Amino acid sequence: MRTVSRRQALRLAAFSGALGYLGQMGFSQAQAQKLLKIIAWGGTYGDAMRSSWMEPFAAAAGIRSEIQLQSSSMETLASLRANRNRNDADLWLSAIAPTSLAQSDGLLSPIPVDQLKNASQLPAAVVNDTYVGIWSLPYGIIYNAKTVPFEITKWEDLTDSRLKGMVTAPYGANYNGMFIALLALLAGGDETNVDPGFALAKKMKPNFSIFTTSDSEQIRLLTSGEVDVVAFAPVANYFAARKAGSQFRFVCPKPFIPVSISNVAILKGANVEAATRFIDFAISKEPQQKIAQMLGCLPINTMSEVSPTMREAVPASTEFRFLQEGVMASQLSGWNDRWQREIQR
Amino acid sequence: MIARLVPYFLVAPALLLIAVLLTGLSSVLGWSFQSSAGDGAAGLVQYANLATNESYRHFFTYSLWLAAISTFVALLLGFPVAYYMEINASPSQRKWIFAGLLAMFLSDYVLKMFGLILILGRSGLVNRLAMWLGVTDAPFKLMYNEFGVLVGLVSGILPYMILSLNGVIARLDKRLHEAASVLGAPPWRIFLLITLPLCVPGILAGTMLSFLLSLNSFVTPMLLGGGRVDMIAVLIFDQAINLANLPLGSAAAGVLFLISGAVILLLNGLGDRYQKRFQR
């Protein structure tokens, strides 16, 4: 029988250990290639993404994905800036303003748009190598028809003195400053000149009682009777409020309503090939239709059908306005300070 | 040998935790010296921004004001309770008061604030009662303003104030009161010249704890302020999270840290001076 010296035994053990470690590393890397990490919102958004996109995509492409939760896309931007080069996620669901800021900070990878087979079914404005639109959200006014003494039909109704102390408005530059930009447009300004918007907001100021920081806070305040009017809300909040009572109305006020585009971007250091395949799947007709119905938003794919509930809340005749969110992004901080100083206090 | 190492093993986990926390804190402070885009060193630019921008200064002065008022109110409300608990209450009454304080400690802070909304909100208990009794036609504005935040702050710090005072009052030498009484001093004089001076260490400890808790408060202004009550923690959250401006948020956190340190030093200094004077 052949004997093995102590030195040989140690060498054998070290070799086996190294072999095992390398095998494990290879297995982990192969697994990682098949696992996409997506930074996205949780709650109803996460649930809708899993059943509309992630599970069908895993079944179709054999690539699993998981969500890394974010409470807001600006929070993720702060985290990406703080952990530059230490990010391990592939995709980021966000709004145009944070995506634009991330792009200028060099935190994103270019999207190979030519590899997106379904891109031609999307409006050209929402497909570029920085981001691809995934759904759109129209914003309007929600009010309690039982307690508001008149029918709200236009944005200027928010200045009506009969609404004194009954209205909640966004806190600071919440919703990426869209309310401030909207007021500017209504008063004759634009995204680069918001002075007229602030003048209009001052007329509304006596009616503002609370400033909210989130969708859930808006819904809670409205359904608990703390406020009667939400000055600026995504239509999804109306669907949530309706579950608490039929007295809530959603108005697409005249002359137009703003629409925000939620988008997806590929992060620096991502698995670009798998990420691109995921994006292509997410923007295709059926997954778009499904997620739009679940979230109460408009599908970005022009071939997808809009649900009857959504059509009832946002009639086809409604005029949409796409704000220049990229232009607004760099001014958010200044708007936020000014809004707090001149309107909230 | 092992017996000698045991104390080190016991303190090591806590020291490690403190080291991790300090590393995190120093990392935050490091960010405060960066430019707003986080792409390079910017010296004291963020601190200068905080000092020169009236809007940011307001967050600090207003927070200090609210913390001072809420601490004073908690002292006014807490002292009689702590005094009663130790001097007049029967053992069973003391147990009940203590159980109430314990319940305030154990309940979740966010839930406590929501509880206040249910009581003081527009459609809350107080307003419904006032309107039912015909006291008012329209609901009182008791929440989502400065008053609402003050109520929230006071309810949050009151148990800390009571327990800080309670410890000192429990150690009062009752023979001093009896002696003063025998010599003909009226109760108010006994309180002002004997009880109150002996309680100063407890008042200072309670004041320090309550003031710092109020000053650093985030949940209360967020839930009860309605976006109208500007406190420092809200500014930090707003800048670091909502606007992704980590450097300015970090600078605000750094200034809050310095203010808190200054308050601790000031009140400790006052306590030391008082004790020296008292011991003479």
Interface residues (C-beta under 8 A of the other chain):
Chain A: S71 S72 M74 E75 L77 A78 R81 A82 R84 P98 L101 D105 G165 Y171 G172 A173 N174 S209 I210 F211 T212 T213 S224 G225 E226 L332 S333 N336 D337 Q340 R341 Q344 R345
Chain B: W31 S36 A37 G38 D39 N53 E54 S55 Y56 H58 I117 G121 R122 S123 K141 M143 Y144 M222 G226 G227 R228 D230 D238 A240 I241 N242 L243 A244 N245 L246
